[in-house]
């Protein structure tokens, strides 16, 4: 097994071409990084030989990569993934989410953009896909953010 730990700061592994954003991080991860790893390391350079995983913010990013690129990954691993439910009208989380997702979903924070990229809303994209990745979600029962325990269970 070869493990590659890609660091993309607080990008949430999402594409954001906005001025002041992190750029096309998700695209770089699924194209440039995968190609570079397959070129430079003795990998099984195929879907069956590739998984993606992440911790917290990286768990969110891994889930999105698996949904967006089922042709690249046979498995998705989310460890304490920050899988936040979509925002609703008058949602009390609107008071703190803009800070969490700063420079990711617009500036100012755009709840519609967040919801459009949200794994809960995107999982339906796999409905017609023949070879879906396997999803492994793990989170401790004493996680610092108990709402993520519920959200991971709901995503499952």
Secondary structure, DSSP 8 states (H G I E B T S, - for coil): --------TT-TT-EE-STTS-EEHHHHIIIIIHHHHHHHS----SGGG-EEEEETHHHHHHHHHHHHTTTT-SEEEEES--------TT-GGGGTHHHHTTTTSTTTT-HHHHHHH-HHHHGGGGTT-SS--EEEEE--TT-S-HHHHHHHHHH-
